[in-house]
């Protein structure tokens, strides 16, 4: 079994290097995991440590039917997740199991539950690094009537984390540094209190076509937009959440993409009203899809490409057009050290030179 898993692991990274699409990669990933932790379906949502897991950057789905995928996304975004990331992070092994009965009891959402759609149990693996930074969440599903996940499964699943993290990073840095085609102009989608789309601009339609052409599942759009709107309403009510923002890398989308949401009107909930998706009394939310500005792009970009804090400072000044000698003076470094940092960034990103790096970030 271990030998088969090793061979599939090599196949996984080979598929990344060869530019396999998201469906192929999801299938190879599932084949690598199956000898270690058998499962019937899987999902993998990815983020970078600086962004956190509130709004994932991209995702992989394998053998997940559209209805089940939407149910999982609505549960994740709507605040009914029975084993969220912050609880997993408290465990010595960041792995948890959700039984169908317990999940259904904690899920007041009007949307169908995973249990109602045939899920018997779910195993979660939080992908975190040695510093506690979160890179994503792997979910393995078993069908109703099958064997539940046990302690042995949990121990084996904990060993998946480092490889899956490296798979995600390899996927992102293997994508285009600069897009083959320019990004569409910013587009706006208006999401109503019920989580449904009320209106959208032609530019938003152009983004929709770009994402569809890149293989983003058509069914993922509605729960994603409803989730962004839910986060925007929570932020507008001052519940300690940051502004809802997605910074997605070019590998899954063809270009780096930003999505942020803003509550347009309404004063939020009165006492006792729901805080989930589309609660009564919420106003409309504007979701803007756009090519992210450098100040939003750079933190995630540096996470994915392994760019250090000092290298990031050098890149920031470089993109402002500051010559290396002036960067050295501003950062109290030698010109030689600044040039070494620039060379390191070019090596990590694969940029042919400073101009290509500048284009990628601006």
C-alpha positions in Angstrom: 0.0 0.0 0.0 2.8 2.4 0.9 4.6 1.8 -2.4 1.4 2.5 -4.4 0.9 5.7 -2.5 4.5 6.8 -3.2 4.0 6.1 -6.9 0.8 8.1 -6.9 2.5 10.9 -5.0 5.1 11.1 -7.8 2.2 11.1 -10.3 0.6 14.0 -8.4 3.6 16.3 -8.7 4.2 15.2 -12.3 0.7 16.2 -13.2 1.3 19.6 -11.7 4.5 20.1 -13.7 2.7 19.0 -16.9 -0.1 21.6 -16.4 -3.0 19.2 -15.7 -6.4 20.9 -15.2 -8.1 21.1 -11.9 -10.3 18.1 -12.5 -7.4 15.9 -13.4 -5.4 17.1 -10.4 -8.3 16.5 -8.0 -8.5 12.9 -9.3 -4.8 12.3 -8.9 -4.8 13.8 -5.5 -7.7 11.5 -4.5 -5.9 8.5 -5.9 -2.8 9.3 -3.8 -4.9 9.7 -0.6 -7.1 6.6 -1.1 -4.5 3.9 0.0 -3.8 6.0 3.1 -7.3 7.0 4.0 -10.0 5.4 1.8 -12.9 7.7 0.9 -15.7 8.1 -1.6 -15.3 11.8 -2.4 -13.0 14.7 -1.5 -12.7 18.5 -1.5 -9.7 20.7 -1.0 -10.0 24.4 -0.4 -6.9 26.5 -0.4 -5.7 29.8 1.0 -2.5 31.5 2.1 -1.6 32.3 5.7 -1.9 36.0 5.2 -5.5 35.7 3.9 -6.8 33.1 6.3 -9.6 30.6 5.6 -12.6 32.9 5.7 -12.7 33.3 1.9 -10.7 30.5 0.2 -8.6 31.3 -2.8 -9.5 28.3 -4.9 -10.6 24.7 -4.6 -10.5 21.2 -5.9 -13.5 18.8 -6.0 -13.5 15.1 -6.8 -16.7 12.9 -7.1 -18.7 15.7 -5.5 -22.1 16.2 -7.2 -23.2 19.8 -7.8 -25.9 19.6 -5.2 -23.6 18.2 -2.5 -20.9 20.8 -3.5 -23.4 23.6 -3.0 -24.5 22.2 0.3 -20.9 22.0 1.6 -20.2 25.6 0.4 -23.4 27.0 2.0 -22.6 25.2 5.2 -19.0 26.6 5.2 -20.0 30.2 4.4 -23.2 30.3 6.4 -21.8 29.7 9.8 -23.2 26.2 10.3 -19.9 24.4 9.9 -19.9 21.8 12.7 -16.0 21.6 12.8 -14.6 24.9 11.6 -10.9 25.7 11.1 -10.4 27.5 14.4 -11.5 24.5 16.3 -9.3 22.2 14.3 -6.4 24.6 15.0 -6.6 23.9 18.7 -6.0 20.2 18.3 -2.6 18.6 18.6 -3.4 16.7 15.4 -5.5 19.2 13.3 -7.9 16.5 12.2 -11.5 16.1 13.0 -14.4 13.8 12.1 -18.0 15.0 11.6 -20.7 12.4 11.8 -23.8 12.9 9.7 -26.2 13.0 12.7 -24.2 15.5 14.6 -23.8 17.7 11.5 -27.5 17.6 10.7 -28.4 18.6 14.3 -26.1 21.7 14.1 -27.3 22.8 10.6 -30.3 25.1 10.6 -29.6 26.2 7.1 -32.6 26.1 4.6 -30.3 24.4 2.1 -30.1 20.5 2.0 -27.6 19.1 4.4 -24.7 16.8 3.3 -26.4 14.0 5.3 -29.6 14.4 3.3 -27.5 14.1 0.1 -25.9 10.8 1.1 -22.9 11.7 3.2 -22.3 9.4 6.1 -19.3 11.1 7.7 -16.6 13.6 6.9 -12.9 13.8 7.9 -11.3 17.2 8.0 -7.5 18.0 7.8 -6.4 21.5 8.5 -3.3 22.3 6.4 -1.0 24.3 8.6 2.7 24.8 8.6 5.2 24.8 11.5 4.5 28.5 12.2 0.7 27.9 12.5 0.0 29.4 9.1 -3.1 27.9 7.4 -2.9 26.8 3.8 -6.3 25.1 3.4 -8.7 22.4 4.5 -8.9 18.9 3.1 -12.2 17.1 3.5 -12.7 13.4 2.8 -16.2 12.0 2.6 -17.7 8.6 3.1 -21.2 7.6 1.9 -24.0 6.9 4.2 -24.0 3.2 5.3 -20.3 2.9 4.9 -17.6 2.6 7.6 -17.1 5.7 9.7 -13.7 7.3 10.1 -11.8 6.0 13.1 -8.7 6.9 15.2 -6.4 5.0 12.7 -7.8 7.1 9.9 -7.2 10.3 11.9 -3.6 9.4 12.6 -2.9 8.5 8.9 -4.7 11.7 7.7 -2.5 13.9 9.9 0.5 12.7 7.8 -1.2 14.0 4.6 -0.8 17.7 5.5 2.8 18.5 4.4 2.4 16.8 1.0 -0.9 18.5 0.3 0.5 21.9 1.3 3.5 21.4 -1.1 1.1 20.2 -3.8 -0.9 23.5 -3.5 2.2 25.6 -3.6 3.6 23.7 -6.6 0.3 24.2 -8.4 0.2 28.0 -7.8 3.9 28.7 -8.7 3.5 26.4 -11.7 0.8 28.7 -13.1 1.4 31.8 -15.3 3.4 34.6 -13.7 1.8 37.1 -16.0 -1.5 36.4 -17.8 -1.6 35.4 -21.4 -4.6 37.8 -21.9 -5.4 41.0 -20.0 -7.9 40.7 -17.2 -11.4 42.1 -17.9 -12.3 45.5 -16.4 -13.8 45.4 -12.9 -17.3 43.9 -12.8 -20.0 44.2 -10.2 -22.6 41.7 -9.1 -25.5 42.7 -6.7 -26.4 40.0 -4.3 -29.8 40.3 -2.6 -30.8 39.5 1.0 -31.8 35.9 0.0 -28.3 35.3 -1.4 -29.5 35.4 -5.0 -28.0 37.6 -7.8 -30.2 40.6 -8.4 -28.2 42.3 -11.1 -24.7 42.3 -12.7 -22.7 44.5 -15.1 -21.5 43.3 -18.5 -18.0 43.3 -17.1 -19.1 40.9 -14.5 -20.4 38.6 -17.3 -16.9 38.8 -18.9 -15.4 37.6 -15.6 -17.9 34.8 -15.5 -16.9 33.7 -18.9 -13.2 33.9 -18.0 -13.8 31.7 -14.9 -16.0 29.2 -16.7 -13.3 28.8 -19.4 -10.8 28.1 -16.7 -12.9 25.2 -15.4 -14.4 26.8 -12.3 -17.6 24.8 -11.7 -20.8 26.6 -12.7 -22.5 25.4 -9.6 -19.9 27.0 -7.3 -20.9 30.6 -8.2 -24.2 31.0 -6.3 -23.0 29.7 -2.9 -19.7 31.6 -3.3 -21.5 34.9 -3.9 -24.0 34.2 -1.1 -21.0 33.5 1.2 -19.2 36.7 0.3 -22.5 38.6 1.0 -22.8 36.9 4.3 -19.3 37.9 5.3 -20.0 41.5 4.2 -23.1 41.7 6.3 -21.2 40.3 9.4 -18.4 42.9 8.8 -21.1 45.7 8.4 -22.5 44.6 11.8 -19.1 45.0 13.4 -18.7 41.4 14.5 -15.0 41.5 14.4 -14.6 40.1 10.9 -12.3 41.7 8.3 -13.7 43.0 5.0 -14.5 40.0 2.8 -11.8 39.7 0.2 -10.6 36.9 -2.0 -7.2 37.1 -3.7 -7.0 34.1 -6.1 -3.8 33.1 -7.9 -3.4 32.9 -11.7 -3.1 29.0 -11.7 -6.8 28.3 -11.4 -8.1 31.5 -13.0 -5.7 32.5 -15.8 -4.9 35.7 -14.0 -4.7 36.9 -10.4 -8.3 37.8 -9.3 -9.7 39.9 -6.5 -13.2 39.7 -5.2 -14.5 42.0 -2.4 -17.9 42.6 -1.1 -19.6 45.7 0.4 -22.9 46.0 2.2 -24.9 48.7 0.3 -27.8 49.5 2.5 -29.8 48.4 5.6 -28.8 48.7 9.2 -28.2 45.0 9.8 -30.1 42.7 12.1 -32.2 43.6 15.0 -32.0 41.6 18.2 -32.5 37.9 17.7 -32.3 37.9 13.9 -30.3 35.3 12.0 -26.7 35.9 11.1 -26.5 33.2 8.4 -26.7 33.6 4.7 -29.5 35.9 3.5 -31.1 36.7 6.9 -34.1 38.9 6.9 -33.5 42.7 7.2 -30.1 42.6 5.4 -29.5 44.9 2.5 -28.0 44.3 -0.9 -24.3 43.5 -1.2 -22.1 44.6 -4.1 -19.4 42.1 -5.1 -16.7 43.5 -7.2 -14.5 41.2 -9.4 -11.3 42.8 -10.5 -7.6 42.4 -11.1 -6.2 43.1 -7.6 -4.1 46.2 -6.9 -0.5 45.5 -5.8 -1.1 46.3 -2.1 -3.7 43.5 -2.0 -1.9 41.1 -4.3 1.6 41.3 -2.8 1.0 39.6 0.6 -0.6 36.5 -1.0 1.9 36.5 -3.8 4.8 36.5 -1.3 3.2 33.7 0.7 2.7 31.4 -2.3 6.2 32.0 -3.8 8.0 31.8 -0.4 9.3 35.4 -0.6 10.7 36.6 2.8 9.6 39.7 4.6 12.9 41.5 3.6 12.5 40.4 0.0 9.0 41.7 0.0 10.2 45.1 1.2 12.7 45.2 -1.6 10.0 44.2 -4.2 7.6 46.9 -2.9 10.2 49.6 -3.5 11.3 48.1 -6.8 7.7 48.2 -8.1 7.6 51.9 -7.1 10.4 52.4 -9.6 13.1 53.0 -6.9 16.6 52.1 -8.1 18.4 49.4 -6.1 20.9 51.8 -4.7 18.1 54.0 -3.2 16.4 50.9 -1.9 19.6 50.0 -0.1 19.7 53.4 1.5 16.1 53.3 2.6 16.4 49.8 4.1 19.9 50.4 5.6 21.3 47.6 3.5 24.2 47.3 1.1 23.6 47.5 -2.6 25.0 44.0 -2.9 22.5 42.6 -0.4 19.6 44.3 -2.2 20.7 42.8 -5.5 20.9 39.4 -3.9 17.3 39.8 -2.7 16.2 40.8 -6.2 18.0 37.7 -7.7 16.4 35.5 -5.0 12.9 36.8 -5.9 13.5 36.3 -9.6 14.6 32.8 -9.0 11.7 31.9 -6.8 9.1 33.4 -9.2 10.8 32.3 -12.4 10.6 35.9 -13.7 13.0 36.5 -16.6 13.9 39.9 -15.2 12.7 42.9 -13.3 10.3 44.0 -16.0 8.4 40.7 -16.0 8.2 40.8 -12.2 6.9 44.4 -12.3 4.3 43.4 -14.8 3.2 40.5 -12.7 2.6 42.7 -9.7 1.2 45.8 -11.3 
